[in-house]
Amino acid sequence: MNLLSAVLFVAAMLSALIAMVSFWLPQLTPDQEKLSPYECGFDPLGSARLPFSMRFFLVAILFLLFDLEIALLLPLPWADQLPSPQTTVTWTAVVLILLTLALVYEWLQGGLEWAE
């Protein structure tokens, strides 16, 4: 237990030291270059605070949904070793049919159109 408390003490002291140094180390004098939203050398052409389109977020969420589908179906080849592989195949088919119907619905509603 003594070794554990020593490790915890050293970790706590290092964390406190790094936190204190991080407040003193940076230069806190902002100038025009630091406040500029662009760092590539080009002059800004418009506002950097333009809102994103909701269509962008919809496509991103759909991508995450179908990416999650692949993650859920990855263990499927090993599922045939279970006591009831027919049940596993049935549930997999139900999930795939449900996601396919959702994709068809989004397609018909125009949710996958990037530009209107």
N, C-alpha and C positions, 0 to 999 in steps of 0.2 A: 504493500500500500504506500510505502514511503516513496518508491520510484514513481508511482502514478501521480502522487501529489507534487513531486518535483517537476515532472513533465508538464502538468497543468499549470504550475506556477511560472515556469519558463515560457510557456505558450501565452499566458495572460500578460506577462511583462513584455514580451516581444510585440504582442498585439497593441498594447498601450503605447509602447515606444513608436511603433510605425504610425499609429493614429496621430500622435503628437507631432511627429516630424512632417506628416502630410499637411498639417495646417501651417507650418512655418516655411516649408520648402517652396511652394509655388509663388510665382510673381503675380501679384494681384493688381497690376496696373494695366487695365484694358486700354487699347488704342484703337484707331480706326480699322486697322488690318485684322485685329482679333475679333472685333465686333461684326465684321463682314461675314455674311453667310456663305460666301464662296471662297475657296482656297486655291483655285486652279489658275488664277491670274487673269481671268476674263472679267470684264465689268458686268455686273448683274443687269439683265435685260428687263426683268419684271420683279414683282414681289415674290419673296421666298415663302410667303405665308398663304399661298393659294390652297384651298381645300381639295382633298382627293374626292374623286367621284365615288358614289356609293356602289357603282358597278364594279369598281376595282376591289372593294372589300367583299362583294358577293362572290366574285371569281376566286378570290383568295380563300374564302371559307369553303367553297366547293372543292378547291384543290386539297385543303386540309382534310375534308371529309373523305374524299376518295383515297387520299394517302393513308388515312387511318384504316380504311377498308383493306388495303394491302397488308398493313401491319397485323390486322386481325386474321387474315387468311394465310399468313406465313406458316404457322404451325400445322396447317392442314395435312401436309404429307405424312407427318408423324402421328396424326390422329387415327389412322387406320389400325394402329396397334392397340387401341382402346377396346374394352369388352364389347361395345356396341358401335361398330363403325357406321352402321346404317343411320343411326341417330345423328352422328356427326355430319354425315353427308346431307341429311335432311335439313338440319339447322343451317348449314353452309348455303344450301340452295335457297332457303328462305331469306337469308341475309342478302345474297346476291340478287335475288328477284326484287326485294324491297329497294335496294340501292339502284337497280336498273330502272325501276318504275319512277324513283325520285329523279334520276337523271333525265328520263324522257319527259317528265312533267316540267322540269326546269328548261329543257330545250324548247318545248312547245310554248311555254310562257315567255320565251325570249330572254331568259336570265343569263344565257351564255353568250349573248351578243355583246361584243366589246364596245362597239360604237353604234349609236342610234342613228 
